[in-house]
Amino acid sequence: MTFRAGFASLVGRPNTGKSTLTNALVGTKVAITSSRPQTTRHAVRGILHRPDAQLVLVDTPGLHRPRTLLGERLNDVVRTTWAEVDVIGLCVPADAEVGAGDRYITTELAALGGRTPVLAVLTRTDLATREQVARQLLAVQRLAEEVGLDLAEIVPVSAVSGFQVGLLADLLVARLPAGRALYPDGELTDEPAEVLVAELVREAALEGVRDELPHSLAVTVEEMRRDDERDLVTVHATVHVERRSQKPIVLGAGGARLKAVGTAARRQIEALLGSRVYLDLHVSVLPDWQRDPRQLRRLGF
């Protein structure tokens, strides 16, 4: 049996289920999810271990027409990732019409000139009827033909129900090069613990303020200490907003909203770290951080 190992990138416009699919393929949560577009802000690597292969999945931000410096840098992350992977999965949701964003990304992939195989992945089929799925399969095929993109496969999946997730893994693995494993057995991501913790806090915060300020939130972990004797990890983290008027939105009346964010995030962090967690959260104002190069560097972009 030939062992294969390599990288696959899931790409698509914002909010097409890429992070949820990454988690389903890996079998555990390595990428945060939200119903809001542009939740993912950097390339997250999740690692699928099989007897015949090691598939490193790179979940990328949604490619979009940027309005801020942050948006430009997120697009740079996507394009850099394309140049480094062995196979690309183009994610198109089954429950939404093929639109300008899908055409934009498909055209960009066609410009690669066939150097990297591309599979079209029809996501969220659990939210669509059979007729919708059939129409979307034809629409994706027509779009690829119009822009000159040669698709290796088109596969409908559901990360929620597990429909054909295993088949998608097989199709991606088949296009990896033969070689030895790239990561130690059992390692599920190469993301530092501090980054994962910060992302889990941001996920919880997004759920609380999804309608008011979905893109204005960033989170940094200022300190993380483990006390093995007490089986306790102490985390000090800061939620950053762009304007003073946004701070009371995150805090809520009497700090109730931030407390709820902390409770939800702590449960996820404890599951991630396998230890009790004391989470200390604060809110800070970084004026127009999405457009400020200095602040973006500070926040890791």
N, C-alpha and C positions, 0 to 999 in steps of 0.2 A: 504494500500500500504506500503510495506517494504522499508524504506529508506536505501540506501547503501552509504558507504563512504570509500575511500581507495586510494591506490597508484598504478599506472601503469607505468612501465618503457618501453620506446621505445629504443631498442638496434639494433645494426647492424654495419657493417663495415663502414668506413668513406664515406660520400657523398652518402647516400642512401635516403635522404629526410626526416630524422627524425625530424629536426627542423621545416621544412615547414609543416609537418603533425601535430606536436604539436600545431603550431599556428592555423591551420585549425580546430582542435578539440576544442581548447579554444575559438576560434572566434575572436582573436586579436593577435597582435604580442607580444610574450613574449620571443622568442628565435631568435637570429640573424641567417641569412641564407647566404650562399655563394656557388658558384659552386666549391670551393676548398675544398678538404678533410680536416678533423680535424678543422673545423671552431668552433664547440662547444668545450669548454675547461673545463666545469664544469657541474654539474647536475642542470638543470634549471627546476623549478617547475611551471607549468601552471595549472590553476584550472578551470575545467568545472563545472558550476552550473546547475543542472536540478531539476525539482520538486521532482523527485524520487531518486536523487543521487548527490553526489559530488565526481567527479573523479579528482584526483590530478595526472597530467601527469609529469613524470620526464624524460626530454630529456637528454640523456647522450652523452659524446664524443664517437666517433666511436672506437670500440675495434680494435686494430691493433698490429702488432709486433713492439715494441718500439725501436727507435734508440737513444733516448735521455732520460735524467732523467725526463723531462716534459712528454714524452710519457709514461714512466712507471707510473707516478702519474695519468695521465689521465685514464690508464687502471685500476688503483686501484679505481678510482672514479666509474667506470662502475661496477666492481665486488662488491664493497660495496653497491651500489644501488640495485643490484640483491637480496641481502640478506634482503632488507628492504621493498620490494614492495609486493603487493598482486597478481599481474598478469604482465606478460612480453609480449610485442609485438616485435617479431623478424622481422625487416624490411629488405626486399630483393627487389631491384629494378626490375621492370618488363622489363626494356629496356636494361639490361645487363646480360650476361651469369652468371650463378651461378659459383663462383670461389673459390679459396683457402681461401680468407677472410671469405666468407659465411660459408664454412666448418669448419673453425677454431672456429667461434663464435657458430655455431650450436653444435659442439662437447663440447664446454664449457658449454652450456646450458643443454646438456644431462647429464653432470656430476653433475648437481643439484639434480638429482635423482627424479624428478617429484614433488619436494616440492612446487614449484610455477608453476601454469598453464602457458603455453606458446602458444600464437597465432602467426602464421606466417602472416605478413602483406606484401602483394605485392604492393609496392609503385610505383609511377610515371607511372601508366597505361595510362595516357594521351599521353605518349611518345612512346607507344608500340602498335603494331597491335593486333588484336584479336588472331591471331595465336601465336604471341610471348607470350601473356598472358597465353594462354592455355599450351604452352610448359613449361613456367616458373612455373606454378602451379604444373605440374607433376614433374619438376626438384626439386622443394622445398620439395615435399612429399617424393621423392626418397631419397634425402639427409637426411631428418629427420629419415627415416627408417634405412638408412645405419649406422648412428651414435647412434641410439637408443633413439631418442628424440620423445616423444609422443606429437604431436601437438593437441591442443584443437580445433583449427579452422585454416583454411587458407582463408584469405579474401583479394581480390584485391581492391585497393582504388586509388583515385587521389586527393591529397590535393589541386591541382590547380583548377580542375573542380568541386570538391566536391563529386565526385562519391564514394558512399558507406562510406563516412566519418561518417555519422550518424549511419550506421549499425555497423561500427567498435566501435563507442562509446557504443552502446547497448551491444555488445559482451564483452567489457572490464568491463562495469558496472555490468553485470550479474555475474562476478566473484569476485566482491568486497564483503567484509563482511557487514552484517547489522550493522548499527550504526548511531550515530549523525554526523552532519557536522564537519569537522576538521578546517575549516577556515570560517571567517565571510562572509556573503552573499555579493556578488559583488566583492570580492577580486580576482584578476585574476592571481597574482603571489606573491610569498613571497620573491622574489629577492629585495634587497635594491636598492633604486633609483640610487645610485652611481654606482652600478654594472651594471645596465641596461644601464645607460648613457655611461659608458666605453665600453660596448659591442657594442652599436650603433656606436660609433666612430670607433671601430675596424672593424666593418662591412663595413663602408664607406671607410676606408683606404684599406681594402682587395680588394675592387672593383677597386681601383686605381693601385694597384701593384700586382695583382693576379699572374702574371707570374714571376715576379722578386723575391719576397720574401714572399710567403704566410704564412709560419710558423714562421717567425722571428719577427712578430709584436705582441706587447702587449700594452695595454692601461691602465693607471691609472688615476683616477679623484683625483686631488690634493685638490680641494676645490669646494664646490657647495653652493651658497647662494641664498636665495629667498627674493625678495623685493616685498611684497604684495601691497604696495602703487603704485608701478610702473608696477605691473604685469610682473616682469622680474626675471628670474633665471640666475645667472652668474655662468658659469662653467669653471674652469681651469683644463685642462687635458693634459697629456703627452703621446705621442706615443713613445714607446721604440723599438729600433732595436738592433741587436747584433754586428754589425761592422760599423766602420766609413764610409766605402764605401756605406753603405745602406742608410745613412742619406740623401744625396742629391737625392736619388731615391724617398724617401717619400716627400721631399720638392718640387721637380720639379724645372724647370727653373724659377728663381725669386720667388720661393715659390708658384707657381701657382697650383701645385698638392695638396699641403697641404690646400690651400685656398678652392679648390674644395671639398676636404674631409670634411672640416669644414662646407661648405654650405650644403652638402648632409646630414651630421650628424645632423646639427642644425634642419633641417626640421623634422627629425624623433624624435629628443628629444622634440621638441615643441609639437608634436602629443602625445608623451608619457606623458609629464608633464602638458599639457593643459595650457601652459603659453609661453610668449615670452622668448627667450633664447639668451644670449650673450655667445658665445663659444670661449674660448681662447685656442689655441692648440700650443704645443711645441713638438720638437723631441729630444729624448735623446738616447745616446748609452750606453747600458748595455752589456758589452762584454760576449758573449756565455751564455746568461741568461738561455737558455733552459737546460743547463748542470750544472748550478751553484746553489746548494741548498740554499745559502743565498739569491740570487736574486729571486729564485722561491718563497721563503717565502715572500719576499717583494712584489711580484706581486700577491700573494694570492693563490699560488699552494702548 
